[in-house]
Amino acid sequence: MRTNYFTHIFMNETLFVAGIQSPLFWENPIKNQEYFETKITLLPAIIDLVILPEMFTSGFTMNAENVAEKMNGNTISWLQKLASKNNFAIAGSLIIEENSKFYNRFVFVHPSGKIDFYDKHHRFTLAGEDKMYTSGNKKTIVNFKGWKICPLICYDLRFPVWSRNTENYDLLVYVASWPIARIKAWDTLLKARAIENMSYVIGVNRIGMDDNDYEYCGNSLIVDYLGTQLSDLQHNEEGVVLAKINKKKQENMREKLGFLKDMDSFSIQL
């Protein structure tokens, strides 16, 4: 069992976050679970939050019926056991079937076993995601150790209105299967979302080839509220982005600059 010492001391001010940049086994949840469990054993014991890529059990597949699970299924149970055993939160997206519909669902599993989730709102029409998966219609704000965390998925990154920090969140998380052909947009927009929302951002992307012959190069990174890179991984590098982020420093800078106080008010019509 991991110690609670560091997480107790820093429960409100500091959060240790890690994102695992990895290849994925196509439509094979068991092999992906085995891979990530091995990688997790190598993480420092003081990690508070572990982030896995988009559709981490299967790769970005449109064959939802082949790998879809229920919220009481094997992968959710596995995540809960990992979170409890290691005393961290763990998050990522997978394919969930609910009421005869399929969702690209971001799940955030607390050490207690509690689950918060967000269903991907912007479906990637270029790949036909809109034909297979049902769109989520609301943002989710996760409360974890005094931090307000906003989870989003891949294509959501291109839509700044959806990610706008109207909830006063502290950390914006993107999980992705973002192909190498458009990786410059990924690099640029992650920093833009951090700067415009004055929020820490972590973006976790996969690497490798999938069975549709799409190539992914990673470029996962963690940036602060001014867009400064705190940790990053380059093309096709298997590894972990890791940073200790400080809520008090972010709050002080928000107060000093006042940018969020000057933002426009708006409403979103779904």
N, C-alpha and C positions, 0 to 999 in steps of 0.2 A: 504494500500500500504506500502511495506517495505521501510525503509530508504535507500538512496544511500550513506549515510555518510561514512560508513566503506569501502564500495566497491570503493568509490572515492579515499580515502586516500591510500589504499593498491592495487590499480588497477594493478600495475606493479610488486610489490615485494611479496605480500602476497595473498594467495588464501585459502579460507575456504571451505573445501570439506567434503561431507557427503555421505556415502553409506548405503542404507537401506537393511539389511539382513532380509529376510522374507519368509514365505511360499507362495505358489501361488495356486490360484484356477484354476483347470484344464480346459483349453479351455473356459475360461469365462472372456473376456476382461472387461466387466462392473464391475463385482465383484472385479477384481484386481484393476481397477481404483479407486473404492470406498475405498479399503483397503489402497492404497498408498496415496490417498488424505488425509485420516485421519492421517496417519503417518507424512506426510509433515507438517501438522498444528502444530506438536509438535517440529519441528526443531527450533534452534535458528535463530533469524532474520538476523544474519550477514552471513548466508551461501551464498556462491557464486555458488556452483556447487553441484547438487544432482545426485547420480548414483543409478539406479535401476538394478536388475539382468538381466540375459539373458532371452529372451522370456518372459518378465515380464507380458504380457497380457494373456499368455496361458499355461505356463510351456513348457518344452522341448518336444514338440509333433512333430511327423512325419505326422500328419493329417493336413497338411498346408491348405488344401482347406476349412477346418472347421472354421478357425479363421483368415485367411489372410486378410489384409487390403490394401488400396491404400495409397499413400503418401498424399492424400487430405481427408483421412478417419477420423473416429471419434477419434481414439487414438492420432493421430498427432495433431488434433485440441485441444484436451484435454491438451496435453503437452504444446502447445503454450499458452493456457490460463493460465495454472499454472505458466509457466515461466514469463509471463507478469505480472500477479497478484503479484507474490512474488519477482520479480526482481532478479531471479537467472537463471542459465542454468540448464537444466535437461536432463539426458541421460539414455539410456538403449537399449536393442535390442528387436525387435518384428518381426513378420512375415509379409513381404510385398510382394504383387503380383505386378509385373510390366512386361508388354509385354508377358503375359501368362507364366511367370516364377516366382518361389518363391525364396525369399531371406531371410536369417537370417540377418537382417539389424540393425546395431547400429545407432541410431539417436541421434544427439546432438542438442538440441533446445535452442537457445539463448533467452535472455529476449525480444529481438526485434521481435521474431518469426522466424528469420532466422534459417535454418536447414542445418547442415552438416551431412553426413552419411558415413558409412563404411559397406560394405558387407563382411560377414565372409569368409575368404579365405580358412582356413583348416576345411573342413567339417568332422564331426565325423563318419567315416565309420562304426565303431563298432555298431552304432545305426541306420545306413542306411541314415544318413543325406545327403550323397553324391547322393543318388537316388532321393531325394525329392527337395533339394535346389540347386540353382545355386551358384557356387563359385564366390566371388569377386576377382578381379585381380589387385587391387592396394591398397596401404595404404592411409590413410587419415590423414592429420595433421590439427587439428582445432586451429584456432587463437582466443583466448578468454582472454580479459583483459591483454594483453601483454604476455600471456602464450601460448606455443605451446604444444598441447595435442594430443597424439596418442591413438585412441581407437582401442581395439582388443577384440576378443570374445573367451572365454572358451578354446577350443582345440588349438587355436593359441598359447597359453601359452607354449606348448610343443616344439615349433619351434623357437629357438633363432635367426636364420638368418632373419626370417620375422620381428622380433621385433627390430632388431639391430638399434641403434640410429644414423643412417646416416643423419637424418633430423635435428639433434640437438634439439630434442623435450625436454620439461621440465617436462612433466607428462605423464606416461603410465597408461592407464586404461583398466582393464579386467573385463568384466561382464561374469557371468558363471552360468551353472547348472552342477556343478562338484560333482559327487556322493561320498558318504562317503567311498566307497570301495577303492578309489584312492586319498583320501584327503591328504596323506603325500606328494604326488607329487605336489599338489596345494600349500601346505605350503612352500615347498622347492623352487619350481620354481619361485614363486612370488618374493622371496628374491633374487634369482639368477638373474632375469631380472633387478631388481633394481641395483644390484651391478655391473653387466657387462655393463649396459648402463648409469651408474651414474645418475639415474633419480628417482624422486619420482614415486612410483607405488601404485595404489589403486586397490584392487581386491574385487569385490562384488559378493558373491555366495548366492544362495537360501538355504532354509532349508525345512524340511518336506518330505512327500512321494508324488509321483505323481501317476497317474492312471496306469502306467506300473510297479508299485511296486518298483521303484527305490527310494532310500533314500538319502537325501542331508542334510549335517550338517552345512553348512555355512563356518566358519573359514575365514570370510571376514577380511581384514586387510589393513592398510596403512603403507608403509615403506618408509624410505628416501633413498637417493642416495648412502648410505653406507650399506643399508640393515637393519638399525635399525627400529624396530617396533614403530610406533607412536600411533597406535590405532588398536585394534583387538577384535573380538568376537569369543567365543568358540563354541563347538558343540551344535547345535540346539538352540542357543540363539537368540531370536527375538530382533532386536535392530538396532543400528546405529553405524558405525565407523565414527569418526569425527576427523579432524585435521586441524590445520593452517599450511600450508606449505610455505616455504620462498624461492623464486627464487634466490635472491641475495646470500644466504648462499650456495645454490647448485652450482651456477656459481663460487663462490670463491673456493669451494672445487674442482671443475673440473679443474680450473686454477692451483691450488696448486699441484694436483696430476698428471694431464696431461694424464690420462689413455686413454681418448677418442681420443687424438691426435696420439696415437700409434696403434690404431686398424687397422686391415687389410682392404683394399678396395676390393670390390667384386660386382658382378652383379647377379641378380636373373633371371633365365629363367623360364617363366611360360608356 
